[in-house]
Amino acid sequence: MQSGRVIITMDTDWCPNFVLEYCLDFIADYPCTVFVTGRYAIDDSKNANVNIGIHPNFDRNEFITAAKIEEQISPLLDLYPASFCNRNHKLIWSSVFESVLPTLGISIDSSMQIHGMHSFQIDCPSKLKRFPINWSDGIYLSHKLEILDALHENSLNIISIHPIHLYLNTSSPKDYLSFKENVGTLEKASASTVEKYFEVGDKRPNGVRNEFSKLLHKKPKHYFTCLRNYK
């Protein structure tokens, strides 16, 4: 495994297409793995910097079975049949995933979060490889763990960003709750309403976009890599 590198990942979480497009433009010169919740106007076969993974939602499944995993994942794989990596919404996990994901063509999973430790690759008996997240916008919003403090120079670093937080430059959970109260269903939010909150976010000095920008400004481009390189 290459050490001292960063993999940027994004979880779309049903954000509008134009929000994701803004975020991909924001990091256009950097490789990125995008975990998608549905159809988006992106094509990793035409963009060497973008690697598409899937982001299924098991939040409402009381019991996770092999059949339910396939039921949730198959529609996403129909949209993106070349996808080989997975991250579950809310990082929900069960031992069942370890054996089922490889049968669906998934060789890498990143449904785990570890902070304050060197990140590492876990090789499961099923041949599934698991890559923990060691900095996320969620942990920044809740606990203000700064992105550069979370990096380890002798380890692979997985960074998890939600496009909507990058777009809005969210600075606290309260910011986002206020936004959600006004937009209702996120993927159907009107551009005018979202743009209004974008302008508010531009005035924040300590939002997710500000924090993420520190990483891009501090580290050279060759420091960044993609999950595709670890298949």
C-alpha positions in Angstrom: 0.0 0.0 0.0 1.2 3.5 -0.9 1.8 5.6 2.3 1.4 9.3 3.0 -1.4 9.7 0.4 -4.9 11.1 0.4 -8.0 9.7 -1.2 -10.8 12.2 -1.5 -14.3 10.7 -1.4 -17.7 12.2 -1.7 -21.1 10.8 -0.6 -23.8 12.3 -2.8 -26.7 11.7 -0.3 -29.3 12.7 -2.9 -27.9 16.1 -3.6 -29.0 17.9 -6.8 -26.8 17.4 -9.9 -25.7 21.0 -10.1 -24.3 20.8 -6.5 -22.2 17.7 -7.4 -21.1 19.4 -10.6 -19.9 22.4 -8.6 -18.0 20.2 -6.2 -16.3 18.2 -9.0 -15.3 21.5 -10.6 -13.9 22.6 -7.3 -11.6 19.7 -7.2 -11.2 19.2 -11.0 -7.4 18.8 -10.8 -7.6 16.1 -8.1 -8.7 12.4 -8.2 -11.9 11.6 -6.4 -14.2 8.7 -5.6 -17.9 9.6 -5.7 -20.3 7.3 -3.9 -23.6 7.8 -5.6 -27.1 7.4 -4.3 -28.8 7.5 -7.8 -28.2 8.7 -11.3 -25.9 11.6 -11.8 -24.5 13.4 -14.8 -21.0 11.9 -14.3 -19.1 9.3 -16.3 -15.9 7.9 -14.9 -15.0 6.4 -18.2 -14.6 9.9 -19.6 -12.9 11.4 -16.6 -9.8 9.7 -15.4 -10.0 11.8 -12.1 -13.4 10.4 -11.1 -14.1 6.9 -9.8 -17.8 6.1 -9.2 -18.8 3.9 -6.2 -22.2 3.2 -4.8 -23.8 4.6 -1.7 -26.8 2.4 -0.7 -29.2 3.2 2.1 -30.0 0.5 4.7 -31.2 2.9 7.3 -34.8 1.5 7.4 -33.8 -2.1 7.3 -34.4 -3.6 10.7 -32.8 -6.9 9.7 -30.0 -6.9 7.1 -30.0 -10.1 5.0 -28.3 -11.1 1.8 -31.5 -10.6 -0.1 -32.0 -7.1 1.2 -28.4 -6.1 0.4 -28.9 -7.3 -3.2 -32.2 -5.5 -3.4 -30.7 -2.2 -2.4 -27.4 -2.5 -4.3 -28.5 -4.0 -7.6 -30.4 -0.9 -8.9 -27.2 1.2 -8.3 -25.1 -1.3 -10.1 -27.5 -1.3 -13.0 -26.8 2.5 -13.2 -23.1 2.1 -12.8 -22.1 -1.5 -13.7 -18.4 -0.8 -13.5 -18.6 0.2 -9.8 -16.3 -1.9 -7.6 -16.5 0.1 -4.4 -19.2 0.7 -1.8 -19.9 2.9 1.2 -23.2 2.4 3.1 -25.3 5.5 4.1 -24.6 6.3 7.7 -21.8 3.7 7.6 -24.4 1.0 8.6 -22.7 -2.4 8.7 -23.4 -6.0 9.4 -21.2 -9.1 9.0 -23.4 -10.2 6.2 -21.9 -7.5 3.9 -18.5 -9.1 4.1 -19.6 -12.2 2.2 -22.3 -10.7 0.0 -20.5 -7.6 -1.5 -17.9 -9.6 -3.4 -20.6 -11.8 -5.0 -22.1 -8.5 -6.4 -18.7 -7.4 -7.9 -17.8 -5.1 -5.0 -14.1 -5.5 -4.0 -13.7 -2.4 -1.8 -15.8 -1.1 1.0 -15.4 2.1 3.0 -18.2 1.9 5.5 -16.1 2.5 8.6 -14.8 5.6 10.3 -11.6 5.9 12.5 -10.2 9.1 13.9 -6.9 9.7 15.6 -5.4 6.5 14.3 -3.4 5.6 11.2 -5.7 4.4 8.5 -5.2 0.9 7.2 -6.5 -1.6 4.7 -8.4 -4.6 6.1 -8.3 -7.7 3.9 -11.3 -9.9 4.7 -11.4 -13.6 4.2 -13.9 -13.1 1.4 -11.2 -10.9 -0.4 -13.2 -7.8 0.3 -10.9 -4.9 1.1 -12.0 -2.3 3.7 -10.7 1.2 3.9 -11.7 3.3 7.0 -12.4 7.0 6.8 -10.1 9.0 9.0 -11.6 12.5 8.4 -15.1 13.5 7.5 -17.1 16.7 7.3 -19.5 15.2 9.8 -16.8 14.8 12.5 -15.6 18.4 11.6 -19.1 19.8 12.1 -19.7 18.0 15.3 -16.3 18.1 16.9 -14.2 20.6 14.9 -11.5 18.0 14.2 -9.3 20.0 11.7 -8.5 18.2 8.5 -4.7 18.6 8.6 -4.6 17.3 12.2 -6.3 14.1 11.1 -3.7 13.2 8.4 -0.9 10.7 9.0 2.2 11.2 6.8 3.0 7.5 6.8 -0.5 6.2 6.1 -3.2 6.3 3.5 -5.8 8.9 4.4 -9.4 8.6 3.4 -11.3 12.0 3.4 -15.1 11.9 3.3 -17.0 15.0 2.1 -20.7 15.5 1.3 -21.1 17.7 -1.8 -24.0 19.6 -0.1 -21.7 20.7 2.8 -18.9 21.7 0.5 -21.4 23.7 -1.6 -23.1 25.4 1.3 -19.8 25.8 3.3 -21.7 24.4 6.3 -20.1 25.3 9.6 -22.4 23.6 12.1 -25.2 21.0 12.3 -27.5 23.9 13.1 -26.7 25.5 9.7 -27.7 22.3 7.9 -30.9 21.7 9.9 -31.9 25.3 9.0 -31.2 24.6 5.4 -33.1 21.3 5.3 -36.2 22.9 6.9 -36.4 25.3 3.9 -35.6 23.0 1.0 -37.6 19.9 2.0 -36.5 17.0 -0.2 -32.8 17.7 -1.0 -32.6 16.3 -4.5 -35.7 18.3 -5.5 -34.5 21.6 -3.9 -34.9 24.6 -6.2 -31.7 26.1 -7.5 -32.7 29.6 -6.3 -33.2 28.4 -2.7 -30.0 26.5 -2.6 -28.1 29.4 -4.2 -29.4 31.7 -1.4 -27.8 29.4 1.2 -24.7 29.2 -0.9 -24.3 33.0 -0.7 -24.7 32.8 3.1 -22.1 30.1 3.3 -19.6 32.2 1.3 -19.5 34.6 4.3 -18.6 31.9 6.8 -14.9 31.7 7.8 -14.9 28.2 9.2 -17.2 26.1 7.1 -16.5 22.7 5.5 -15.3 24.4 2.2 -12.8 26.5 4.1 -11.5 23.5 6.0 -11.3 21.3 3.0 -9.4 24.0 1.0 -6.6 23.9 3.6 -5.9 20.4 2.4 -5.8 21.3 -1.2 -3.6 24.3 -0.6 -1.2 22.5 1.8 -0.6 19.3 -0.1 0.9 18.9 -3.6 -1.3 17.2 -6.3 0.9 14.1 -6.4 -0.1 13.5 -2.8 -3.6 12.6 -3.9 -4.7 9.2 -5.3 -7.9 7.2 -6.0 -9.5 4.0 -4.8 -9.2 2.7 -8.3 -5.5 2.2 -7.6 -6.2 -0.2 -4.8 -8.6 -2.7 -6.6 
